[in-house]
Amino acid sequence: MTRKYEEAYKEFETAIQLNSKLFDAYYFYARLRYQRGELEKAAQLYERACWANPEDFQAPMLLGQTHFGLGRKLEGEAVRQRALRIIERHLELHPDDARALYLGAAGLFQVGQRERALEWARRALSVDPDDPMVLYNVACSYALLGLTEEAIVCLEKVMAQSSSGSLHKVWAEQDSDLDSLRSHPRFQALLKSL
């Protein structure tokens, strides 16, 4: 697959110029910048996404993760607290939203609520146990919680799916939530195998 990052950047920039309130442009542009390891730019774009849609829980949660990746712990914690309040309101209406659960699980860990984080991760996995996004993000929560074996098992299931393995590999290479796995031989072998 040919990756045309510069073209994508230009398209996102054009979309933002045409509509400066377009949440999707900021959000997906931020995700691309994060995936490419451009964390400072990703943080700026996630900030703009939060401004464009203050009710969205995804952008602030990923902004918090980006701040942690940049070594900005206090900013990351503050943003994640805000995101968790939004997620809790969302889950009152949509208790089986796996994305809200797995993003919330990582946030709960970051603010010191380990048991609740584990509960939300397991709930997300029970909602959709074969979905690669659920598996990947639950793996992140397990890694944060120190459940190395469980995290690697989830990642192995994701990477075994040919349609999502290479995409998740690129993300996993930058994801600070997986830092506890970096020296593990199975994690290293998994990334090398793709």
N, C-alpha and C positions, 0 to 999 in steps of 0.2 A: 504494500500500500504506500503510495506517495503521500508524504505529508507536506502540505503547502502552508506552513505556518505564517510566512510573511503575507500571503494572500488573505489568510484568515484574519490576521491583525488588521489589515486594511479594511476588510469588510465590517469587522466590529467597530472600528473607528468611524466608518461611514454611517453605520446604524446609529451610533451615539450622536453624531453630528446632526442627523436627521430628526432624532427624538431624544433629547437629553434626559427624559424620564423613563426610558425603556429598560426596565429591570432585567429582562432576559439578556440584552446585549452586555450589560455590566457583569451579570452573574456568570454567563458562559465564557466571556472574555477572561474574567478572573480565574476561572477553572483552567483554561488553557494556559495562562501565564503561570499558574501554580504548577501545573503538570510539567512545564518546561523549566521549572526551578527558578522562575523570576518572581520571587516571593514579595519583594518590595512593591512591584507593579501590581501583583495579585491583591495585596492588601489594599492598595488605593482603589482598585476596581470593586472589591467586596464592600468597601466603605460606601462607594457610590450606589451599589446595589441595595445596601441597607437603607440609604436615603430614598431611593426610588420606590421601595416597597417595605415600609416599616413593619408590616405584619408577617413578612416572610421569616421563617426560622433558619433556612438553609444558609443564606449569605452570612448572617452574624456568627453562626456556628463555624463555618469555614473560615471566616475572618479571624475568629479566635484561634483556630488551628494554625493559620498563617502567622499570627503574632507569636505563637509558641515556637514555630519554626524559625522565626527571626530572632528568637531569644528575648522577646518582649512579654515576659510572664504576666506582669500586672495588667497590661492592656488585654492580653488573651483571656485572663480570668474575668475581667469586667465585661468583655463582650460575650463570653460564654454564659455568664449569669443572666444577661439580658436575653440571650437566645433561649435559655432554659425556661424563662418565664413565658416566652412566646410559644414554645413547644408544649408546655403544660396546658396552656389555654387551647391549643390545637388538639391535643390528645383528649381533652374533655369532649370534643365533638367527634373526633376520629380516633377512637382508642386502638384500632388495628392498623394504623399508618406505620408500616415498617420503617420507612425513611425517617420519620419523626422519632421513632423509638431508637434506631441505631445511632442517629446523630446525637440524640439526647443522651444516650448511654456514654458516649465519649465525653460529652460536656459534664455529665454528672461525676465521672471519674476526676476530671480536672478540678472540680470544686470540692473534692473530698468525700463524695457520696458513693463509696465503692459498692456497697450491697445493692443500692438502688440501680447503679450503673449495670451491674451484672444481671439484675432482674429485667431491665429494659432490653439489654442485648439478647437475652434468651427469649423474651417476648417477640422481638423482631424476627429472630430465627424461626420461631414457631409459626409466625404469620406466613413466611415464604422461604422455606428451608433450601430451595434450589436456586433462588435468584442470585446471580453473581454479585450484584450491588449489595444485597443483604449480607451475603457471605463475606465479602471483602470488608465491609464496615463493621460487622460483628468481629471479624478477625482483628481489626484495629482496636476495638474495645477490649477483647481478650488480651491483646498484647499490652495494652495500658494497665490492665488488671494483673499482669504477671502470669497469665494462663497461657504459657508459651505453646504447649502441645495443642491445645484447643485452637489457638490462633493459626498455627501452621496447618492444621487439618483443614480449617476453613479456606485458607489461601490455596492449598493444594487443590481443593474442589473448584475454586474460581479459575485457577490457571489451567486446569484440565479442560475447561470449556474453550474450545478453539476460537469461538467468536469473541470472547472477552479476555482471554489470557494476556495477549500482548498489550492491550489497553491498560489493564490493571497493573502490568509489570511497570510501565512508565510511571504510573501514579505511585506505586509502591516504592519506587526508587527515591521519591521526594518526601513521602509521607512521614512526618515526625511521629505520628502515632505508632509507627512500626519500629522505632529506634531500638527498642529492647530486643528485637529479633535479629538485628543486623549481623551480629557475630555468630549466630546459630548456623551450623553447617547445613541443615535442611533448608533454611530460608535462603542461604546463599546459593545452594544447588538449584532451588526452585527458580530463582531469578536467572541463573545461567542457562537453564534448560529452555528458556523462551527466546 
